[in-house]
Every structure is written in C-alpha cells, then in structure tokens.
C-alpha cells in the first residue's frame, strides 16, 4: 500500500509541478533523476522496515 501511495504521490505531484514559475526547470533531466532516486530510497526504506 505504501508503494502505491508513493507512486500516486509522484504522479499527482508531476501535475502540480507544472504550475510553478516557468523560469525554473523543475522537470529537467537532473531534477527528474534526483526525484527518482529519492523515491526509490523512500520505497526501499519502507520495504526494509516491513
């Protein structure tokens, strides 16, 4: 359930990020890579504790 919630959080978040100022590149390759790594770390931490 936690993994599904995390995925949903990021799916909904990507839509919300589009409303941020256009001058910032929040969807750049580097930013997406950082978010992906953080999401993976969060999921792995939850799996290891379960």
Long-range contacts (C-beta under 8 A, 24 or more apart in sequence): 2-43, 2-46, 2-50, 3-43, 3-46, 3-47, 6-39, 6-42, 6-43, 6-46, 10-35, 10-39
